[in-house]
């Protein structure tokens, strides 16, 4: 009994430390983005917000509480407000890289530049008006009334059970994927992303977790991200074409439709690798314990967050502190 209580206390301290680190990172990235919402600053703020939301989701699964739900809504609203600017900046990078090979894309690039300037103004205004003091109060309430009082019964089994449930949703969506319907891949991507961010929190508590596993998950998600980026690109381009009937869209459309097809095929050929990231059920062995091997995806470099580094670290608290300090 004493050993069990000791382990629960360690898990409480572990989550409290992650909470402090992720809140500190979020504050820092918000301040930087408020100062100048560059592509890198917007990206890093989105990553910091995602990681904080992943922790809130984990806490909600362990100790359901209206305070956590309210905090989640606040952060999600801010995160969603950055999506259009992020998509536009990613498309601008894509057009810059393709301009020499595909000069017909220049008009679309000009359209995106105008769109970025407009979104930069509106996003900068929204971020600067963001009520930081309100989020800080919500974060303090969660720390004082939940983290400091209600986490003293957490066990490793409970943490792993939450991840089991999250991965179970990934597998259910994986089984529904249709190659001819990329929307099914997108649905799985959303679920997988939530699983991956939750895994970043608990991996140091998982027995025998391989050092390179987070990199493989990052690569796997990136291939699905390539597909979604092409979907957004094509939809935005078609909207642009509707505005200028004198423009011949065929060269650009053909190029990116082929890119989209290639991205879908790359994922379909390797999507089974999802089974190597986690156990199939709470009763099953972890795949790395039964010799399942993974091969790295090869995906186009793009603006995606890097996975936390992996070292042989003594405990979960130190693992998270050192890992996220590098983000």
C-alpha angles and dihedrals in degrees: 000000000000091000091051091050090049091052091048090052091050090052091049091053090044093056093043090055093049089049091056093046095049094045091050091049092048092051091050094049093045091053091049093048091048088055095050124350097212121163090261094046093049091047094049092047090052091051092048090048092048091052093048090048090050089056092048089051091051092050091048090055091051102039112013108211135161090231091062092048091051092049090048092053092049094051094042091054091054092045093052090051090065097052100089093050092047092050092049093050092049090051090049090054089049094051091048091054093047099043097095093047094038111030090171088076093070095093091052090048090054089051091051092049090057091046092050092052090052093047092046090058095047094041094047089051092048094047094047090051092048109125100238093172090060093054091046090054091050091048091049091050091052092048095048101038101033114018095041096043116022108040100073093102097055116127131186089249090059092050091049091047090058090052090047089057093047093049091046089062090050091054093047090055091043089058090054096053116128118191091215091053112059090182087075089057090049091054091052091046091057092050093044092051091055090048092050094050091048090049089055087063100048106027094102088059094052116099113249095351107179117245094230098045097099091053091053090050090049091052092047092052092045092060090054087046090056088058094049092047090054090048091053092044094052094045092050092045092052089052089051091050091054088059094054114041092178092064119097106223099180101096093050094040093050092048095051096039087058090047090050092050091049092050092051092049092048090055097043091051092057106023092111088075088084086082091067096060101070143359120281094232138357089262095051127089120255110262093238088058092059099046102260110159132207133210120210118252116236107223135169113268110254142152101293130135118262117240117250114270121257127225137159094265126176101230144005096253093056091041093058094042094052095038098052095039086071094055 
